Amino acid sequence: MDDFALLGLLTLAIAIGFFLGRRSQREQKNGFTPDKNYYQGLNYLLNEEPDKAVEEFVASLDVNSHTLETHLALGKLMRRQGQVDRAIRIHQNLLARPVLEDKAQHQVHLELARDFMAAGLLDRAEVLLQEVIGESSELRGIAQRYLLDIFQDEREWQDAIDVANSLVQSRYIKSNPDARREILRMIAHFHCELAEAAMSSGNASAARQYLDGAASVDKGVFRVALLMAANDNAQGRYKQVIKTLSKLELQNPDWFWMCLPALQEAYQKQNGARGFELFSRHLQSHVENRDATPVIMYLVDQLIQRAGEDPARMGQAIDLLADFNRRHNSLAATNKLVELRTHAGGNSGNHDVLRLQAKVSELLELQSVFRCGHCGFTGRQLHWRCPSCKTWESMCSTERGTAA
Ligand SMILES: [Zn+2]
């Protein structure tokens, strides 16, 4: 148990002592006997056996409207310490008392649901939360917020949409504009999850409906436009894809690189043999005034892939990189230019340069990760919802350093 928890327990011990003291004053006339459990609890606390101390404190304290908060605080303390079993026992012990009023019972249900969530017993937590939502207008919003977490963890997106929609209407959220915005953004992502599932099963029209639903709650979600482009490509609406992604490019240029495969597909399928040239020109104009390393690197890779059929593409890739490096300071682009020029020179004496260049590539590869701006989690893959802190759209590319 850390110092913070020990301090919390000491505070609670004092609070319990206070309640017992008040009771003793009332009972003094009848010959009050000091509570054995309380003193035993203090003993355990002083002997640094906080777990046993908690058991004794709980046993020493009656359950009534004055002491309920103290019981709940003990339970929370245990849960925060990771002692979920003990927290569950404290809360179940409260529910076993017939004296609890409805309001208090709902509070305990809420805490017990949180214990079950911490223990991974999501089904049991869901039952309790549904009960609180049905019976307590006061705690409904908080219970809905916890239920929303459960549905997200279970990837039950339609259930998540339903509970989030009613949460947005609740007093709990209406009075907090930031929380409301966050919930609306979450709803947009839930629709995106359903749209992705519909797209992978080939149901483009269902996907379109989900994406329209997403756009209707939050127009600013980058992922919606990205999925709309993919869905339109699947339905042959290439002109629309170029229009959507060109708009997205202006709104969110730092993340334009994520659109490139879909944009390339649309250009090539819309324009046949001229498609790649038009796509290449679009990208060249994008990098002209922007330090967009991922975009120039994508274009250079595409040109190199075509150099087998058309050797002039290699010269074009080198010229583009050289031009980009004159205007911007990019280690990745400079390293690529060194690689291409060294290979193009065909000089075996350049082994050392090639080794250095390969080492730099390795280091750049290692550095190129996505990081959560909220909790610092890093990974090689972009997650729309951070796997660690569960925040939506909090991950950004370390290469660009900009959030989606
Ligand atoms: Zn995070």
Boltz pocket constraint, residues with backbone or C-beta under 6 A from the ligand:
constraints:
  - pocket:
      binder: B
      contacts: [[A, 372], [A, 373], [A, 374], [A, 375], [A, 376], [A, 377], [A, 386], [A, 387], [A, 388], [A, 389], [A, 390], [A, 391], [A, 394]]
      max_distance: 6.0
